[in-house]
Amino acid sequence: MPTALWAPPAVIIALWINSARKSAVTTTDAINALETIVAETNSAISLVAELGTELSGGQVARLGLSAPDPVSVGLPIPGDPAGVPATILSQIEASAGVVALDREHLLVQHREIGWQIIATPHAIVHQDLNFAKTQLTSAIALAANFLSQSDLVGDHSKISESLQKFRTLHLPPNLNQKHVESLELAARVHIVATGAIADSEAVASPSQDRMRVQVLRNLERDCLQLLQAGAIC
């Protein structure tokens, strides 16, 4: 995925649709952003419905615009499906996230077909932004305290490179600075957490290494919850 997509595509798509719902951006702007994001995932540019009928970005956006509630986002990870039905998890690019356009329709990036709308009930819910911020702040403090006292070895070059390439692009212009800062924090810490899971180790203590993974997994989860909450503007 291009480095321009600093957050899961589902989060950015939802932000544009929800901004258009509030008339903070035009429907045309939201459609253009959606089609640009889909193209940048190196997936199918046209969005394909479950039955094989091609849908334009406009049709997809309008489905979200016509729903009674703002669209929401699910960011599933192992052990936490985030409300996404288990029946489709094995078929989609989970890292792209899932956009709940309404209570019965999900926009997903299928591994073989590309972006498509799936008609299915789901349990994706709106996350509370203030609660998610508090949770992430606590998780960061806990992880920092644990890691500073642990005897770890690892290579942080990939994390450093990813952070240097980090760019906040594709956001609707109506977002206030605090909202943007919250999204950036979650995205940056997620880079650190996932990188540290893969590229660090407590060599001398298997039990400490298991704790390292658990602490970082919790941090990863709380980052994703804040990104999910931040998808509603």
C-alpha positions, -999 to 999 in steps of 0.1 A, spaced: 0 0 0 14 35 -8 27 54 21 2 82 13 -24 59 29 -13 65 65 -44 49 80 -65 20 70 -85 30 38 -118 23 56 -111 51 81 -104 77 54 -133 66 33 -157 69 63 -143 103 72 -151 117 37 -186 101 37 -194 114 72 -181 148 63 -204 149 33 -233 138 55 -228 169 75 -225 190 43 -189 199 54 -177 188 20 -196 182 -12 -208 148 -23 -186 152 -54 -155 158 -32 -164 127 -11 -169 106 -43 -136 118 -57 -117 110 -25 -133 75 -23 -123 67 -58 -88 80 -53 -83 60 -21 -96 28 -38 -72 33 -67 -42 38 -43 -48 5 -27 -37 -11 -59 -70 -30 -60 -99 -28 -85 -107 8 -93 -144 0 -99 -163 -11 -68 -180 -45 -74 -212 -55 -58 -216 -90 -44 -237 -102 -74 -212 -89 -99 -228 -56 -108 -202 -28 -110 -209 1 -88 -195 36 -92 -179 55 -63 -210 77 -64 -233 49 -58 -213 36 -29 -210 70 -13 -247 77 -17 -255 44 1 -237 57 31 -251 92 27 -287 79 27 -283 58 59 -300 70 91 -267 70 110 -231 80 102 -211 53 86 -188 34 110 -156 14 107 -144 -20 119 -107 -27 121 -104 -65 128 -72 -81 142 -66 -116 154 -87 -122 185 -109 -91 179 -132 -91 148 -144 -56 157 -179 -66 148 -171 -79 113 -188 -112 106 -165 -142 109 -179 -156 76 -162 -128 56 -130 -123 76 -111 -149 57 -120 -134 23 -110 -98 29 -79 -76 34 -85 -71 71 -57 -44 73 -78 -22 50 -107 -21 74 -144 -24 68 -168 4 62 -203 -2 76 -224 19 52 -255 10 71 -267 -18 93 -269 -42 63 -241 -33 39 -204 -35 43 -177 -20 20 -147 -44 20 -116 -50 1 -119 -86 -11 -86 -103 -16 -94 -115 -51 -122 -93 -64 -112 -59 -50 -135 -35 -33 -171 -47 -31 -203 -42 -11 -215 -72 8 -250 -74 21 -248 -89 56 -259 -80 91 -229 -71 113 -220 -59 148 -198 -30 140 -205 -2 164 -196 35 168 -167 40 192 -167 69 217 -138 92 208 -131 105 243 -131 70 258 -108 58 231 -84 87 237 -83 78 274 -78 42 268 -49 48 244 -32 73 268 -33 46 295 -20 19 271 9 41 260 19 48 296 16 11 305 36 0 275 63 27 280 67 17 317 69 -21 309 93 -17 279 116 6 298 121 -20 325 125 -49 301 157 -63 287 148 -63 250 168 -67 218 156 -57 184 159 -37 152 141 -4 152 152 7 117 119 -3 100 99 16 126 121 47 122 118 45 84 80 42 85 77 71 109 99 92 87 76 85 57 45 92 77 23 118 60 -13 127 69 -30 130 35 -65 125 21 -83 140 52 -114 161 47 -106 198 53 -133 203 78 -116 183 106 -104 204 135 -68 202 146 -74 182 178 -93 155 158 -64 153 133 -39 151 161 -58 122 177 -58 103 144 -21 110 139 -12 98 174 -31 66 169 -16 60 135 20 67 147 17 46 178 2 18 158 33 18 136 55 16 166 34 -12 183 32 -34 152 69 -29 144 79 -37 180 58 -69 180 77 -81 149 112 -67 155 119 -69 192 123 -98 217 131 -105 253 157 -132 246 165 -141 282 130 -146 294 102 -164 275 76 -152 301 87 -116 297 86 -120 259 50 -132 261 42 -102 283 59 -80 258 37 -93 230 5 -89 251 13 -54 261 20 -44 225 -11 -62 213 -32 -42 238 -15 -10 226 -22 -20 189 -59 -27 197 -63 7 215 -48 25 185 -73 8 162 -102 17 185 -92 53 184 -89 52 146 -124 36 145 -138 63 168 -121 90 148 -139 79 116 -169 99 128 -163 136 125 
